[in-house]
């Protein structure tokens, strides 16, 4: 009886282990299938909403790229300017989702608010798939943004001092208008001519909140001459620099149709052409209910002005 009992227990254990293994295998199969479905969706979203500027291969060489002053990102290198991660590192998924959702002010990269959350996440996964950097590494944790201190005259004064000591005037100019002595010679990592931001003009590319400026100062803009000041300045000094920049940002960029600024107008024209091409059942802005062109135009204008 003892031997039979042991045999039964052994057989039971084998069956349990087998069931667990099959369950894990089944889960893996489902997980892979879901990932493949998400990637397929992301590719479709990319093709209909991004390829005109960023190119079919994600190399920044889309059919509309040559007309743009701010060149579309080459995704194949996995280098992104707007991140919450330290200088030189990969971005988090949330960083890419934020850029897709909010856009980059003053450029042709408009907020893609017509995309659903599922579509946004899917297109981010597709963007990551075209670069080997994401296959070979993972992004670190996001930097910590401490609470913003109260803005005082002494904090602004400290920020002005750090602006000069940190070499900001070399590119951005002594008054922040983007006319520093090095401004005319600046290029990005791809050899494109770029201009330093005029810090007296709002809105800023990285966002309208003080935390957005703090993040940019802390992380730097990968692929550009804008370095990280995380090691050079303490958190309080970085907040002081933010306060100074906001104190001189007293002008607004000229607004065109629907409150668009800079190359956002070109971005809208490109999007509308893509939408027209997809009217007959396409997935673009006019393709489905809830798409950008299906929304109330007044609400759309408010979105553009408010972001």
Secondary structure by P-SEA (a helix, b strand, c coil): caaaaaaaaaaaaaaaaaaaaaaaaaaaaaaaaaaaaaaaaaaaaaaaccccccccccccccccccccccccccccccccccccccccccccaaaaaaaaacccccccccccccccaaaaaaaaaaaaaaccccccccccccccccccccccaaaaaaaaaaaaaacccccccccccccccccccccccccccccccccccccccccccaaaaaaaaaccccccccccccccccaaaaaaaaaaaaaaccccccccccccccaaaaaaaaaaaaaaaaccccccccccccccccccaaaaaaaaaac
